[in-house]
Amino acid sequence: MQLDQDAVTGTYAPQGPVSLGRSLGVLRRGLGDPTIRLSASEAWLAFTTPAGDASLRILKPTLNAPATFQGWGPGAHWAVDCAPDLLGASDDWSGFDAPEFSATLPEIVQHTRTLHRDVVLPRTNRIFEHLLGAVLEQRVTGIEANYAWRWLIRHKGRPAPGPVPDGLRIAPGAAQIATMNRWDWQAARVDQKRATALRQVAAAAGSLQWWAGQPIDAAKPAAREPGTLEVALLSLPGIGPWTVAETLQRSHGSADFVSVGDFHLAAFVGQVLTGRRVDDAGMMELLAPFAPHRQRVVRLLQLSGERKQSFGPRYAPLDHRER
């Protein structure tokens, strides 16, 4: 990797191999996501930080060399300082891999873990961006959500700083979301409920970023007690458990928050683990023995190669523009 003298640089040596695609792929919202580029050997990410906009380049670690980071923009130092968390620095699999716990896991989870030792749950230390993406995904198809995400970034976002790949951009911040009018939301194909929720998120963005630095998952069920991040998020209108889980899986690399309320997930988990579809309650019952690693189990099931059987017609995309 050729280092740019104007870049902020850093290195990190993970304890084991890390797959950039399988680990950081959860941060990408569709293959055309303008905020991220992934390949087998490097990753590019663009985002805003508490110190300002930043671009981050990650060169994959190898047996002979640590991961190398390059950052540009006002938030470059913050981005490089937090970059090890993207490669699992705060993601501890030791309890999950302990023989006494591993022996309790379903065979398909054990097998997939053996095949994918290079998967980590990345932590970005950012809240607003992931809330934005999660709210856009509420009650619509992935096609519709990804369209809205791309529209917002291309029309309300901004170019990433530094010598970055063409088209790499930063998602709009709270100020940009707060000033969007009805016509903007209609052009992005975002209905009024999601637009209202996003305006509420934008209004609380300052306090939410403080919460990004707070720990989660450490003491269940204390996460639901007053004064915690989960409760702070749930207090926002239009934000429910699914949106919280989808956010914390990315902002904090949550190992235990499962996306309850997902249109497909419960049926998929039930089918893979029992051969039959289940609802959310059934899924959580199946996953209960694996706390505090329930999201690790879900992630490995998603990497197992199993697919949920499809029944019935496809869910049609919605058009929220007035005629």
PyMOL commands that set and color helices and strands:
alter all, ss='L'
color gray80, all
select helices_A, chain A and resi 20-27+76-86+94-97+99-102+107-115+128-136+142-156+174-178+182-187+192-203+205-211+222-224+229-234+241-251+265-274+280-290+294-302
alter helices_A, ss='H'
color red, helices_A
select strands_A, chain A and resi 8-12+36-38+42-49+52-59+67-72+158-159+169-170
alter strands_A, ss='S'
color yellow, strands_A
deselect
rebuild
show_as cartoon
